Amino acid sequence: MRRVQLQLTLCAIAVGLYGVASVDIDLPLIVQYQEWYGEYATILEGTMQLKRAANSNATLTFNIELLKLLSSATYEMRQVDNVTESTIVQADTVGQPCRMLVLDLFKLFRIIGQSELQACAAYAAQELHYWTKQRFFSYANILQREGTEHTHRVSQILVQYNKLTELDRIEERLSDEYYSFNSFNNALQEVLNRELARFAPPNHPLRESLADCLDTTVTLHQLDMEYVLSYLENSCGVLG
């Protein structure tokens, strides 16, 4: 029902762009308004569908990029863990008590590293909600809400004036509504276009923040594992 109302509303606006003087047909004025607004509504709806699809594609591409960063960091940390654990197990210069102690220490720092990696992912997920849910859709919803309110205003115009004796007044009001909504729509479309490119910059703040978080986590994890292996150098002290 809302879609039908919106089409009827936009149909009533578009004719204001041309003016009654250019109408050279025998159709009633109100019917002509409806036809033009129908065309306007179809174009607007098609445009919004394309932009919603483009936004979904941009969001998906960005999510994949972030997942690649997480996957790469996870792989690096697993490689460090595998090498560290293998070194501990194969060490032939320490006794079993020392080996078990170092393995326990290794497991502890592995859990710490995993927790820090998960913290990076959680931070990205939290920030991603803003970049994917609140940005584009907040403006798209504003445009949709304004279209609905505009539908109500136009419907009031059509019932407020006599369609037989006040056609000139109806045309004037609908023309005003057209220019007002058209200007608003054009401005919002420009904003939506900018929003579609919000993930494009290589130095996107979320991409950089996640990369920094992951790099720091991997580096600290490598240092932690070097610390764990240092216990093998002196055979865990008195436990050797």
Summary of the structure (lengths in Angstrom):
residues: 240
radius of gyration: 32.0
end to end distance: 80.9
largest distance: 106.5
contacts: 716
relative contact order: 0.17
helix: 86%
strand: 0%
